[in-house]
Amino acid sequence: MNITIKDGLSKDVQTGQTVGNALSALGISLGTDILAARVNGTVMDLSRPLSEDATIEPLRFDSPEGREVYRHSSTHLMAQAVKELFPTAQLTIGPALEDSFYYDFAYDRPFTPEDLASIEERAREIARRTLPIARREFSKQDAIEFFRARGEKYKVELIEGFPDGEPISAYTQGDFVDLCRGPHLPSTGHIGAFKLLTTAGAYWRGDERNPMLQRIYGTSFPTKAELDAHLARLEEIKRRDHRKVGKDLDLISVQDEIGPGLVLWHPKGAAIRLQIENFWREQHIKGGYELVYSPHVARLDLWKTSGHLDYYRENMFASMKLEGSEYQLKPMNCPYHIMIYKSHLRSYRDLPIRYGELGTVYRYERTGVLHGLLRVRGFTQDDAHLFCRPDQIETEVSRVLDFTFFILQTFGFTDFEVFLSTRPKESVGADEHWTLATSALEAAIKSRNIAYRLDPGGGAFYGPKIDIKIKDALGRSWQCSTIQVDFNNPERFELSYIGEDGKAHQPIMIHRALMGSIERFFGILIEHYGGAFPAWLAPVQATVMNITDNQRDYAAAVTAQLKSAGFRAEADIRNEKIGFKIREAEKAKVPFMLVAGDREVQGGTVSVRGRSGANLGSMTVVQVLDLLRAETARLRQDN
């Protein structure tokens, strides 16, 4: 059997050798830094036997796959510690996340901070045991009997849902056994620095009708230095949490009396939203889009025609009956834009047609997954639908890509990840349509020399798509922008245009969102800037404050001049000490503070401070206006 190291040596080894032995035969030392390996494209344990020629790539913690193996083994380490300390706790699921992990346990009470400290110490002790981690395979019936005998009813329920006839794997470490498809680390000793973070409640399978489970979150790294750096980053994430900052700056709220997942925009939050929406509208009009509006409800039949009733029903609110007809709160804007297109006879000369709408939609999200502005039930999409000829797809997608990067960069995002998502199992449409659409998307990406990755099976049910993730100031990735090609809806709604040949042809529909939703994008912006928005977005761009009552009228007059020039300014003329006023303005993250004392009144100036504490010197009001104009133009980069 021939084994080849990716981009390296090749050697014949005995059939049946393990992945780890094959690597050793090729001169690779199996220290604790080699976690697993990619074998002919599949990630495997180092203990898995090889049965055919293979190309092997060792995986370390610096690879996404290596980190996933590391963190998933960490969930088993934590689960073993819980079972040793709390034997009646039942195992459910424990996935690895991007930089952490969690495990859900069925237990009769929440875990306390003292419990977490004990679990963490026991997990470290299990790691020091350096228990070998081994894979074991069962038939479906044997797996059911094995886990039933251990009292793990949740594991039994999972196994009962697996297909018949396929082997089922579990992993053992000492006396601990967990249902898992793997892969895993060679031993518990490979896990270096380990930390439990917090607890939460979680419903079994995410359904509030099911039992409440106890979730424990944790993280792990090869070294304590890496762990400490990550914990410091988590503290910064906590400090920037949009829910906390949004409350502190009086931007938004979600109140029980209104309902979960439904956002109230307070005046300062609404001021920022107005800037976002105005910028969006201006740029779309410049970009050849026509703006439209659509109602919040429609007859249920519209959603039957679009296919949403078949493919999206679980995310839609219940329908309502009005005058003998059923109506539905809209989960999407696309059917409305389709009907606007369909309201006229179209010619090939009319295409492309680009409709844009800041359309509010409503989707049923389970209470357990709602999260501030990032996961809500009512939100406004920055939506657009383009209707074009097949020969126009690549050009239109290229235009949208350029537009997307311009919009995102204007808001301060410069680091992107691009994914091309292909046909999923649950889909509609002819193969040739999917091939044409996928090829057009890929060609558009390549024409812009954009690095991208494939996301096999990640497309929408009606067509392939490009997804763009942005990275914020803390290096976290957020999915915002999407571009989707759709042959299905034009066919379902019998859309057409008259071609050069005088015959009816079916247009192609492109769905696209640049920010995703205003609510979610705003939440990301809050955390990206920590609430210290650039001057063009800040709800209050300048606060004018007096030192004594002698300057009240002057401070009010300066404020009026700033407002008259179109800037968002406030006067703080309260009977408070100037140090207090400055601290309040800094806490509110106001970009500029303008202080007026007797000397400033006499000279017709103000003393200008930046929110970072920088003293920008004495300026006339005209100079302050020039400063504000320059700052807002520089940061907005509106062209």
N, C-alpha and C positions, 0 to 999 in steps of 0.2 A: 504494500500500500504506500503510495507516494504522498508525502506531506510537504507542503510549501508554506513558508512564512510569507505573508503578504509583503511584496517588494523586497524579498530576501532569499534565504537559503532554501534548498529543497533536499529531501532525504527520503529513502525507503525505510519504513518501519513495519513491524509485525501487525497484521490485522488484529483488531481488538484492543490495541493500546489505547489508553485514555488520552484525552486532549492534553492533560498536564504532562504525561510521560512523553508524548510526541513533541511538545515544546522543549522539554528537557533534552531530548535527543538532538534537537536542533541548536542546542547551546544556550537556551534562554533560562536564566535562573528564576525559579519559582519562589521568589520572596513574597512578602505580604502585599507587594504592590501589584502583582498579577492577580486580578480578581476573577476573571472568566475569559472566554475567548469567542470571537466570531468565527464560526466554522462554515465555510461555503455560504456565507451570508446570514447564518442563524446563530444567535447568541446561545452558548452552551456552558454548563458547568465544566470545570477542569477535570472532574471525575468521570465524565461521560465517555464511553468507549467509542472508538472510530471503526467504521466498517467499510469505508471506501476512500479513494483518493480525495484529498481535501486541501484547501487553502485556509490557513489559520492566521487570525490576527489577534494577538494578546490584547486584552482590555484592562486598562488601568482606571483610576479614579478620574483622570482628566478627560475621559470620554463620557458622553451622555449614557451609553449603555452600561459602562462600568459603574457610574454613580447609581444607576437604577438597581443594578445587582447589589451593590453595597447597601443601599438604603432599604431594599426589600428584605435582605438578610437581617437588617437592623430591626425590622418589624417583628420578625420571628424571635429575635433575641429579647425584645420587649415582651412579646406574648409568652415566652417561656418563663420570664421573670414573674409576670402576672399569675400564671398558672401555679408556680411554686409557692407564691405568697397568698394567693386567693384561689384555692383549688376548685371552688364552686363556680368561678367565672367561666362562661362558655365563649369559645372562639367563634368569630364570624368572618370578617374580611380585614386585610391590612395591606393596603397598597403603598408603594413608594410614590412620592410626589417629586416636583422638580428639585427642591432643596430640603425636603423633609420627608416624613412618613407619618402614618397613623394606623392604629388598630382599633376596631370596634369590639367591645366585649359586652355580652349579656351578663349583667350583674345587678344585684338587688338594691344597689345604692350608687350614687356618684363617687368617684375616687377623689379623695381629699389631697391637698398639697403634701400632707405627711405621707400619704400612700405613694404619691409620685416619687418622693425622696427615697422611700424604701424600694420601690420598683427600680429606680435608676441605679441604686447601689447594688441590688441583686443582679441587674443586667450586666453591670461592669464585672461582677464576680463570675458570672457565667462566661463572659468573654475571656476572662483570665483562665478558665478551665480549658480553653482551646478545644472545644468539642468538635469532632469532625461532623460536617454536614453532608448527609447522604440522601440520594434520591431513591425512592421506592415506588414501584408501579403495582396497581391493583386492577382487577376487573371492576366494572361498575357495581355489581352485587357485593363483591368482597369489600369494596370501599365503603359501601353503605353499612355493612355489618360491622366493619372495623370501627368506624366513627360512632355508630350507634352504641356499640359496647363501651366506648369511652364517654358516653353521655353528651356528645357534641351534636345536638339536634339541628343547629344551623348549618353545620357542615353536611349533614345528611340531606337537608333540604336543597342545598346547592347541588350535591351529587345527583339527586333525583332529577334535576333539570338538565343534566348533561346528556348528550346523544348516546344511544345504546351502541355497544360494540367497540367503543374507543377506550384505550387504556387510560387510567386515571392515576396521576402522580401525587405523591406526598413527599415531604422532606423531614428527616429526623435529625435531631441533635441531642444526644443523650437520651433521656426518657421522653423528650418532647417530640411530638409528631404533628404536622400541620398539612392540610390539603393545600397543594400549590403546584402550579405548572413550572415554576422556577424561571430561570436558573438562579443558583445561589453561590455564595462564597464557599471556599473549601472548608473553612472552620470558623467558629465563633471568635477565635483569636485574631482573625483578620480585621475585626472591628476595633478601631482605636479610640477616638474621643466620642462619647455618647451623651446626649442630653435630652431629657424630657421637658417639653415646653408648656403644655396646657392640657386641659380637659374640656370636653363639650358633650352635649347630648346629640344623638343622631338616631333617626329612625331606621329600622332594618329595611334595607333596600331603598332608602330615601322616601318611604311612603308613610305619611303620618298616621295611617290606619294600622300600621304595624307596631310592634313593641319598640319602646325607647331603649337605645343602647348607650353604653358609656364609651366615648371615644377619647383616646389618649394620643396627642401629637408629640412627635419627637424629631430629632435630627441627629446626624452623625457625620464625622469627618475622620480622615486618617490621623490627623494630629490635633493637639489641643490648640495650637496657634490658629489653625484654620477654623476650628469651632469657635474660638473667642472672637475672631473677626466676623464670623457669621452672626453671632449673638449681638454684637455691636450694631450690625446692619439691621437686625430685627428690631432693636430699640429705635433706630432711626425710622424704620417703617411704621412702628407704633406711633412715633411722634408725628408722622405725616398722615396718619390714617384720616381719610377724607371725612369719615363720620365725626371724628373728634374735631378736626379743623373746621369742617362745615358748621358745627355747632358753635365753636369758639368765635368764628368770624361772622356768625349769624347769616349764613348763606342759604342753608336748606334745612328741612326737617322731614322726618317720616313719623307720623303720629298714629297711635292706635285708634283714635276716634275716626280717622280718615280711612285707615286700612293698611295692612302690611304691603310693602312694595309700591306704594303710591306717594309720590314726592311733592312736598310743598316748597316752592321757590320763594324765599324771602326777598325783600327789596334788593339787598346787595348781591345775592345770588342771581336774581333776575337781571340786574344790571350787567353782570358778566355774560349771562346767556344772551342778552340783547346784542352785545358786541359780537359774540360767536355767530349768531344767526344773521346779523346784518352783513358781516364779512362773507358768510356762506352765500347769501343771496347775491351780493355784488359780484362775487367771483363766478357764480353760475351764469348770471346774465352775460358777463364778459365772455364766458366760455361757450356761448351759443345754446344755452339751455332755456327752455320756456318753463316758467314757474306755474304750478297748478295747486289746487286745493281739493280735498275730497272729504266726504262725511266720515263719521266715526263708526257708523253701522251700515249694514247692507243686508239684503235678503240672503237667507241661507243658501239659496240656489247658486248665488255667485261663487261661494266657496266650494260648492260641489263641482261646478264647472272648472274652477282653477286647480282642483285636486287637493286643496288644503284639508278638506273634510276627511279625505282618505289618508293623507300622509301626515297631518299636523293636528289632528283632533285633540290629542291629549294636552296640547299647549294652548287650546282655545277655551275661552270662557263659555259657559252654557248659553245656548241660544235663548231668545225671548220671543213670545208670541204677541203680535200686534195686528189687530183687525184681520185675523184669520191666516196671517202669514208669519213665518218664522224669520227673525232677524238675528244677526250675529255682530258682536263687537269685532272690529277688524283687527286681525293679528298681523296683517301685511297691507301695504299700499298698492302692490302691483296690479290686482284686478281692476282697480279704479283707473289707473293709467292706461290699461288695456282698453277699457271702455271709452276713454277719451279718444284714443287712437281710432277706435272703431266707429266713432261718431261721424266720420267723413270718409269719402272715397279718397284713397291715397295713390299718388303716382311715384314711380321710381325716382323722379326728380325731387320729390319732397323729402326723401330719405338722405341722411339720417334725421330722425326726429328725436329730440332729447327733452324729456319731461323731468323736472325736479320738484320735490316737495319735502318740506319739513313736516312730515305726517306723523301724528300721534297714534300709536297702536297699543293693543292690550293683549297680553299673553298670560296664561295661567302658569305661574311658577309655584312650585310647592314652597310652603312657608320655610322649611328647613334649608332651602338653598338661596333664599333672599339675602342680599348683602348690600346695605346702604344704597348707593347709586349704581353699584356695579351689577346688581341683579335685581330687577324690579318687575312690576306687573304692568305698569303704564309708562311708556317712554316715547320720545319723539325721534324717529329715524331721519338722518339726513339722506333721504332716499332719492334715487333717480332711475329712470328706465329709458333705455335707448332702443329705438326701432330702426333697424338697418337692413340692407341687402347682404347676402352672404359674402360678397366681395368686399364689404366694408368692415367686417368684424375686426380684422387685425388692426386696421387704422384706428377704429373707435376705441378698442381696448388700449392701444398705445397712448391715445389722447387721455384716457382715464388714468392710466398709470402716471403720466406726467402731472396731471391735475392732482392726483392723490398725494404724491410726494411734495408738491408745492403747498397744498393745504397743511399737511402734517408738519412740514418744516417751518411754516409760518407760526405754528403753535409751539415751536421749540424742540421738535423731535427730529433727530438726525440719524438714528441707528435703526435699521429695519431688517426684518426677516421676511422673505417672500416664499410662499408655498403654492405649488400647482396641484390642486386637488382633483383626482380623477373619479371615474364612475363608481358609485357605491353599489352594493348588492341590491338594495331596495331602490329601484330607479325605473324610469319610463323613457321611451324614445328609441328610435332605430340606431343600430350600431354606427351607421355611416354618419349620422348627425353628431354622435358623441365624438367620433374620430375627427370630424371637421372642426368641431368646437374646441376640442382639446389642442389640436394642432395650431389653431389660430391664437389661442391664449399663449401657448409656448412660444410661437413665433414673435408675438408682441413683447414678451419678456426678453427674449434674446435680442430683439432689435434695439432694446434699450441697454443692452449689456448688463443686465441685472442678475446677480447671483440668486439662485433659487433652489428649493428642494421639492421633491415629489412627495405628495401625501396620498398614497394609493387608497382609493375607496373613500376619500374624504369629501367628494363633491356633493352638491345638492341632489335631490331626487330627480330634478328636471335638467341637470346639466353640470358640466365641470366648472371650476372656479379658481380664481387667484385670491389667496388670502394674504394680507400684509399685517405683520405684527410690528409694533413699535416698542422700543426699549426706553424706559423712563430714566430719570436721574440716578436711580438706585440699581439700574441694570435689569429690572424686571421686564418681561415681555408681556404685551397686551395685544389681544386680537381686536382690531378695529375695522380696517378696511377690507372690503370684499368686492370682487368683480365676477359675475356669474353669467354664463351664456345659456340661453333657454330657447330650445326649439319646441318644447312641450306646450307652453301656454299659447303661443301663436296658433298652434294646431287645435288646441282645445277650444279656443275662442273664435276660430275660423277667421283669423286676421289675413289681410291680403293687401297687395298694392298692384297697380297696373304697370307691367314692365315695358321695356322698349318695344317688345313684340306685340303689345296690345293685349296680352293675356294676364290673368291674375296669377300672382306669385305670393308665396308666404314669406313675411319678413322674419328676421331673427330679432330676438329680444335680449338685451343685456341689462341685467340687474346690477346696480352698484351702490355702495354706501362708502363714504370716505371716512367719516368719524365713527360710524356704526350707529350710535344713538347719542343724543345730546347729553342725556343723564350720565351714561357710563363714561363718555369722553370727559365730561366735567369732573367726575370722580377721579379719573386718571390725571387730569390737569392739576387738581388740588394736590394730589400726592406727588406729582412730578415737581411742582414748585413749592411744596410745603405750605401752600396758601399765599406765598409771596409772588403774586402774579406779575408778569411784565406790565409796564405802565399802560400799554394800550388796552389791556384786559382788566386791570384793577378796578374794583367797584368805586373806590375813592382814590383819585390820582394825587390829590394834594389836600392836606389839612392846614388851614391858616389858624394860628393861635396867638393870642395876646398874652403879654406878661402881667399887666395890671389892667384895671378897669379903664385907665386912660386911653388904651388902644382898642377898645371894643369896636367903636365905629369904624376905625381904620381897617381892622381885621375883617369886618363884615364887608367893607367896600372892596377890599382886595379879592375876597371870595366871590363877590358879585362879578368882578371883572373876569376872573377865571371861568366862571360859569357862562358868562356872555360869550366867551371865546370858544365855547363848546367842550370845556373840560369838566370832569366830575370832581368838584371841590366841596369841602365842608369847612365851616368856621367852628372852632372850639373856643368859645368865649365864656366858658364857665368860670366861676369864681374859684379856680383851683390853681395850685402852684404850677409853674411852667414845666418843672421836672416831671410832675405827674402826667401832664398833658402829653409830653413827649413819649413817656413810657406807654401810655394808652395808645398813641398813634403807632408806635413800634409794634405793640402787641397786635394791633389791627392790620399790620403789614402794609401800611400806607407808603407808597413809593417816596413821596416828598413831604417834608414838614416845613412850613413857612412861619417863622417866628417874628413877631412884631413887638418891639419895645419903643420907648420914647425916641431913641436915636433913629430907629427905622422910620418912625412916623415923620420926624423932621426931615429925613433924607429921601422920603418917598421910596423906601426899599423894604425888603424883608431879608432875614437871615435864613438861608436854605440848608436843610439837613436831609441826607438820604436815609432810607430806613435801616441801613446797616450801621448808622451812627456817624457816617462821614460828614464833615462840615464842608459844604460846597460854597461857603462865602456869602457875601451880601450881594443882592441882585435887585434891580428894579423889576416892576411887574412885567414890563416888556421883555426883559431878559428871562424871567421865569416862564413866560409864554413861549419864548423861543426854545428854552430848555425842554419844556413839555412836548412841543411839536417835534423836536429832534429825537427825543427819547421814544415817543410813541411810533414815529416813522421808522426808527432804527430797529425796534423790536418786532414790529408788525411785518416789516418788509413787504408791504402791500404794493404790488405793481400791476 
